[in-house]
């Protein structure tokens, strides 16, 4: 059956490319998806699948029933884009100003739709059901996974799998982990309230820029001097705003950034330590500061049995050259919520063209994928379904 599935996916590979390029030209950013879920829903309805729309808000869930009883396997693909201007010079460049698929979600959607088509043609041979979860708003917390789960997208599901096309990993290579794979992704905001004044009279002020700078430096010591060095953790500042005339000392500064962890204990420790540092530094200058912490997605932690099963299936899938047990990485993904609800695993599918001089990273204006990776990702996900039904 796996050979038959691969033949069908190969036959429909051109359609997979067409779908991906259509979605790439008409991206919709997180929580603003309208046409994309309608397109997905229409595709599944044409296949005769049971379809639920507006799941969790904008999600689509389709169900393919096999002809014989068996387990229910869920496969997930996200479909939102990013607020980034597409800088690529390609025929399928985004036609929506300020929006582009800079993370491969168009490819995730295309491969899952075509896989659904191929499996649909094999439904008389399927010993179980397949649930196709098309998720909105992965890129922006609180994300789409949690509300979709709360709206029942995993009801009756026994196991779930998903993949992320990874543009900086060589084509033909699969990366996975039997435990932690991606980090918890949190956000924080700091507001420093000092006392402004004339640039020529700093002794009458409490310089918010100087105070903010000291806070940045002090917080950078938390990971290196307060966190167990065996525990992965990252604190990064992404924004420092304090706009004034060149000769005015700032009374206010606003800072924003992200914290990445795997351990919930370390996550809580860092939150507490940051609050202590912010308030302590501000007080030492006779100023005030507020600290707000916004937990994002939990860490993606694969279930060991399902990850090993994924490894076995991937190694025996056509077109896969290497399956690597990779180190956890600090990027975030709300696939974590699915894995907290049912057993399953998430993996990376290499999408770097071997002829590229530069493999642009995810969220870059020149981001792109080698579209052949879609066929490989679909093959593995499809083989996981068939192997699950076969009980091996």
N, C-alpha and C positions, 0 to 999 in steps of 0.2 A: 504493500500500500504506500510505503514511503517513496518508492520509485515513481508510482503513479502520481502522487502528490507533487513531486519535483517536476515531472513532465508538465503537469497542468500549470504550475507556477511559472515555469519557463515559457510556456505557450502564452501566458498572460502578462509576461514581463513588460511588454510594450505598453499595455494598459496601465500597469503600475507606474511607469514613468509619466504617462499622460496625466494621471490623477495627481501625482506629486507636483508636476509642473503647473497644473491648473491651480492647485492650492497655494503654490509658491507665489504665483502672480496675484492672488487675491487673499492676502493674509488678514486675519482678524485677531487683534490682541486680546489678552486675558480679560474675561468678563464682558467682552463686547462681541462675542461670537454669535452670529445670526445665520449667515449664509452657509458657513461650514457645517454646522450640525444638521442643517436642512439637506445639504448635499449628501452627507453620510446616511441620514435616515432614508432618503430616497433610494440610495444604492441598495441598502439592506432590504427595503420593502420590495424592490424589483426581484430580489433573490427569494422572496417568500418567507423571510425570517420574521419572527415575532419582534416587534420594535416598540421600545418605550422612548418617548421624547421628553425633553425638559427634565431629565433626571437630575436632581440636586439643584437644578436651575437651568443649565444649558447642555447637559450631557445627553448622550444617546447610548442606549443599551439594546443590543440585538441578540436574539437567541436562535441557534441552529439546533434542532432536535434530530438526533440520530435515530435510526430505525430500530435500534435495540437498546435496552436499558443499560445503564452504566454510570460512571462518575460524571460530574459536571466540571468542566475546565473553563476558567475565565482567562481571557487574553485582553490586555489593556494597551491602548494607544492614546496619547494626548494630541490635541489639535490646535492649541493656541499659538499665536505668534508673539513677537516682541516689538516694542516701540523703538525700532532702529531703522535708519534709512538704508536701504539696500544699495551697496556700492559696486556690486558685481556687474560686469559687462557680459551678460548672457541673454539669450532669447527669452528665457522664462523669468527675468528680473521682476521684482515686485512692482505692481502698477498702483499700489496704495502708498502715497507719500507718508514717510515716517513710520512705516510698519514693514516687517519682513519676518520670514521664517529663518531665524538665525540660530536655531537649535535642533533642527531636523524633525520637528513634529509633523511637518507635511509628509515626510518619508514614513514616519510611524503610521500615519493614517492610511497612506497609500498601500503599504505592505499588508496592513491588517484587513483592508477591504478586499484586496485581491485574494488573500488567504481565505477569507470568508467565502468568496466565490468558488475557489477550488474545493474547499471542504464541502460546500453545499452540493457540488456535483458528485461527492462521494458519500452522501448522507446515508444511503442504503447500506453502507458497509461500516457505519460508525456505531460503536457500542457505548454511547453516552451522548451528552449534550455539550455544546460550546457556547459560552457567553462572551460576546464581543463588547468590551467596555470602551467607549470613545469619550475621553475626558476633556473637559474644558479647563482653562485657567491653571495649568500646572506652574506657569512661570511667576505667578503672583500670589503670595500668601494672603488669605488663608487657603487658597487653592480650590480645585474642584473635586479632589478625591474624597475628602471628608464628607461634604454634603451629598455626594453621590452614594457613598456607603450608607449614610443616614437615611437616604431615600430608597434603599433596598437593592442597590446594584449587585451586591454579593449574596443576596438571599438564595439559598440552595446551592451555592458554589462550594466545591470541595477543595479546590486548589487554584492558584492564580500565578500567571507568569507574564513577564513583560521584558522588553528590550529597549535600549537607547542606542541609536546610531551614533557612533563616536568618531568624529572627523579627524582626531589626532591619533587614532589607532589604525594600523595598516589594514587594508581590505583583506578579508579572509581570516582575520584573527578574532577570536572571541575571548572576552575577559569576564571573569566571575569571581565570586568569593563565597565561601560556605558560611559566613557570618556577616559582620559589618561590611557594607559596600560603599555607602555614601553617608555623609555626616548630617547631623541636625543643623538646620540653617536658621539662625535667629537674627533679629534686628534690634538696634538700640539707638536712642536719641539722647543727646546731652545739650542742655541750654545753660549757658553761663551768663549770669546777670552781674555786670560790674558797674562801673561809673565812668561815663564818657567825659571827654574834655578836649581841650586844645592840644595839638601835637607838641607845642612848645612848652606845655606845662604838665608833664606827666605826673608830677608829685601831687597833683590835685585829683588824680584819677585812679580807677581800679581797672586796668587794661584787660578787657575780655579776651583779646587775641593772645596776649601773653599767658593769661590763666588757662585758656583753652589749649595752648601749645604745651603747657606743663602737664595738663591732664592727659594729653595724647602720649607724651613721653612716659609718664608714670604708669599708665594703663599697659603700655607695651612690656612692662616688667612683670605683669601678672603671670603670663604664660611661662616666662623664663625663670621666675623666682618663687612663684606660689603654687604652680600646678606640678603634680607628679610628672617628671620627664618621660615616663612610660605611657602617659595618657595623651593621645593626640588632641590638640586644641589650637585654634587660630582666632585672633582678634584683629580685625582690619577696619580702619577708618576709611570711608569712601567719600565723605563730604565734610567740609569745614567752611562755613559761611559767616562772613561779617563784613558787610558792605558799607563803606564810609568814604568820605573825601580823603585825599591823600594826607591831609594835615589834621585829621580828627582821630582821636583815640577812641576805640570802640567801647560802647557800653554793653554790647550784647554779642554773643557768638553762638552759633548752632552747629553741632557736630552730629554726624550719623555714621553708622557702620554696621558690621556684621560679626557674629560669633559663630564658630563652627566647632562642634564637639561630637563625641560618640556616647560618652557616659553621661547619664542624667545627673549623677552626683557632681561631676566636673562642671557640667552646664550650670547647676545651681551655685556651685562655689564661685565660678567666674562672675555670675550675675551679682552675687553678694560682694565680691571683692571690688568689682567695678563701681558699685554704688558707694562703697567706703572710700575709694580713691577719689572719686569725683567730689564728694562732699568735703573730704579732708583737704584736697588741694585748694578748692574754692575758699574754704574757711581760713586757710593759711594766708590768703591775700585779702581777707576781710570782705569777700564777695559771696554770692550765693550761686548755686547751680542745681538744676534738676536732672534726674536720671530716669529714663523710661526704658523698659526692656520688653520686647515683643517676641515671645517664643514663636518660631516658625514651624517648619516641617520636622518631625522626629527623624532620627537616623534610619536609613534603609538597612535593615538587618535580615539577611536571607535565612530561611530555615535550612538546616544542614542537610536533611534527607532530600529535600526538593532540589537544593543546589547540586548535590552529587548526582542526582538523576539528570538534571540539566547538563552537567558535564558529560555524562555518558552519552546522552542523546546528541549533543553537539559534536562530539568526537566522531560519531558515526553518521554525520550529515554530509551530504554531497556539497562540495564547494568550500568546506571549512578546512583551512590549512593548519591552524593552531588554536588550541584551547588553553588559556593561561589562567592559573589561579593568581589573581592580581591583588595588590595592596589596596586597602580602602582609600578612597579619595574624598576630599573635603567639600565637593559640590553637594548640593541638596536636591531632593526629589520627593514629591509627595506620594510616590508609590509606597512609601513607608506605611501609610495608613492602611493600605490593603493588606500588607504583611502583618500588621497588628491585629487583623480581623480573621484572616484565613491563612493557611500555610501556602508557601510559594517561594519564588525566587525571581530576581531581576539580574539582567546581564547587559554587557556592552557588546555591540556588534561593530567591528572595525569598518570605517567608511572613508579612510584616507586613500586617495588615488596614488598609486606608486609613481606616477609620472609628475605629480605636483612638485613644484619647487618649494612652495610654502603651503602648509596645512593650517589654514586659519582656524583659530579656536572658536568654540561655541560663544555666541553672543557678539561676534565680530561682524562689522558691516560687509566683509567679504566672505563670510562663512558660506560653505557649500559642502556637499557630500558626493562621494562616488556612488551613483545610483545603483550600481550592482550590489551594494551592501543591502539594499531593500530585499532583494531576492534571497540573500543569505539569511537575513533575519526572519523572513517569512518561512523559509525552509525549516529553520530550527524550531520556531514556535509551532509550526504545523506538525513536525515530527514529535514534539513534546505531547501534543494532543493525541496523536495516533498511538504513541508508546504508552501513554496513560491508559487509554482505552484497552490496549492489548495486555496491560498489566506487567510491562517489562521496562 
